[in-house]
Amino acid sequence: MTRRRPVTEPVPTTPVIHTIPPAQVLPRLAALQTTSIADLKQQWRELFGKEPPPFNKAYIQSRLAYRIQELAYGGLRPETRARLEALGEQLDGGNIVLRRIRADSRPLPGTRLLREYDGVQHVVTVRADDFEFEGRPYRSLSAITRHITGTRWNGWTFFGLKGRPGA
């Protein structure tokens, strides 16, 4: 006895929009603010030709806004893309894994984190392997936060970075 494989029907695809008239850009950008998430996802399918990512509404709106402008006015020039790639390779030696880890975790060395607490502005400088606060090195933002507040806080949350590195 032979088994029949189930017949699968092809998934209907939405044709990808390749250009948008410049006169439609401003009205479309304004409409994004009041569009439902279901309609935003449908626009994503039309403009990108693939399923939308499982991210929040604000992210999808911002990416759609960029895509609308890109399709109307053109994207980055090839020279600009090449320059950005070269800069990325200088930072991580072309290792895409390192690039993603760094982008998802800690800020780049030299970044200054500012936080006002009890009427005093506190400045932390991110260094390659630690953080500098008031001229002293600290291994974690939580240690700095404990120094500032006198209580235990998540340092990444205290300085507005949301989560821990790699989280």
Disulfide bonds with the S-S distance in Angstrom:
none
